[in-house]
Structures are given as structure tokens and as C-alpha cells.
Amino acid sequence: MSGMAERGMFMVSGGVRIPIETGVSAEFLDRAADDFGVLDRLALSHRAIIGRMGDARLDLCLSGENFDDKSLAAMIERLERHPQGAPVRIRWFLGGWLTEVFPDPGAASMRLRQIASEALAIPKTRLRLAALDPATPCPRTGNLYELWRRHAGHLSSEFIADAGKAGVLDRMFALEHDDAKGWIVRFMGDGIGIFAAQQNDMVGRPLASTAVDHDYTNWVESHHATVLESGESRYDHVDAILSTTARMPTRVRYRRRLLPFTSQQGKLIVVGYSALTGDIAVPL
């Protein structure tokens, strides 16, 4: 992305790019479920675009609801000047803070053009999904599905070893149903960002006791129940706007597999895997 702009943090306000002198990194783009105070207020209340140009990526933070036409047009123009540059990560607000990664500035400018055209609207329902055929090929979640078939649904040490080799443990989770306590967390991968801060304390606890957004938790638990009751796997594309410990909601879009397993102790376990991606069958 050489030549696009100098390195460091900046703000675009009223169509003008203003360098920001700070030693603070753009951590607001690394922890999507957090509350980032003044940076969020600049984007939401003052309609500014906050960004950072790094060596390998451009990061942007902006509102998709209350934006300044001049600032958005200026950012689109800068992106389209270098359409084949480095990846662009955009944290933007539409019902909740959503983080997307684009392969190059040209792809990122298309999202900004969608925002500028006001073609995107806040979803009328904050918890949405598209249920797909579990046999549908999916490069993001297919590894777990194939491992489930290969190990005939047995949650063994061999399965765990193969899951580690396949690179799925970081976003894998396992839940066991207890008639008295509800869904008990048996495993939660540290790559699942919504629970990252408390991941080490979750195992052995009811999922509901770890949640901030109980409507979301009840919703996903109902999906786990269908797998337990039917003995069949499910594959869903999910778009959810969640309440977290942050002041403003977080929005997540992901592909998810849920699969019935039997543990070495003979207990029924629902094992799942989620992959964050904007490429899902639920429209923005």
C-alpha cells in the first residue's frame, strides 16, 4: 500500500485527513467486543473516520448509520487510488460494531460505497440465521464435519489430536446438557472472541451463567437442543447483534457447525465450530 498515505493513526473529518499524534496502537480494531471511549464517540457522534496505516494493513473505524458524506467520499477516493494494495480491516457500526477484513482496498471501497448509498439498513430482527443442508461443502467449517464422520461421532483423544492437526480447536466448543443446570461448557476455544476474556473460567459452568446477552444464549441453546434431540448435525449461517460488557452492541456474522458426539464416558455432547465471515447466506 505504498504511496497511499504515511504510516500511523489519522482521522478523516469533513473530508479532510488529519494525522493523530499518539503512541497508542489501534487496539480498538483488535478487540471488537470492547468499548473504546473517545474513538467510538468520534465515529458515532462526530461522524469521523478513524484509521491507522500499518506496514501490512489499513485499519478503519466508522459509522454506517450516521456518517459524513464528504469524509466517506474522501476515504473511497483514497482506497480506489490503490485498488491492489494491502488488506483493509473495517470496524463499522450498523446496529452493532461489525469487523470485516477485505483482501485489498478495491474490495473495501465497495463496502464503503454500499454504506454511502444507504443501501444497507439495521436488521429488523437482531438474531437471524439461514439453516443449510449439513452436507453443503464449506471450506471454513468442513474440516470438523469430516472429522465427525471419520471418528463416527466419538469424542476421543484421537479426535482431539486430529482436530488440533486440522487447526479447528481455536474456534471449537463442546457443551453437555444437564437437566438441572442446563448447557454446561466442556470446552471453549480461545479464538471465540465474545468469550475470550473469560474463556479460562468457563469450563464446567452453565453457558447461561457466562452470558451477558441471555436472549442470544437462549437462542443458540435452542439450536444445540435440536442436535441433541435429533442426533443429526446442523450447518447454519448466523447474523447476530449482541449485548456485551461494552456500551454499544457487537455484531457478528459467522458460519457454524453443530454436531452430536458421544464422550468416552458415554455422555452425549454437542460439539460446534464457528468461523467469522461476511460471506454468508444472510444479507447485511
Secondary structure, DSSP 8 states (H G I E B T S, - for coil): -TTT--SEEEEEETTEEEE---S---GGGT-TTS--HHHHHHHHTS--EEEEE-SS-EEEEEESSS--HHHHHHHHHHHHHSTTSS-EEEEEESSSEEEEEESSHHHHHHHHHHHHTT-----SSSEEEEEE-TTS--TTTHHHHHHHHHTTTEE-HHHHHHHHHHT-GGGEEEEEEETTTEEEEEEE-TT-GGGGGGGGGTTTSBHHHH-S-HHHHHHHHHHHHHHHHH---EEEEEEEEE--SSSS-EEEEEEEEEEEEEETTS-EEEEEEEEE-S-SSS--
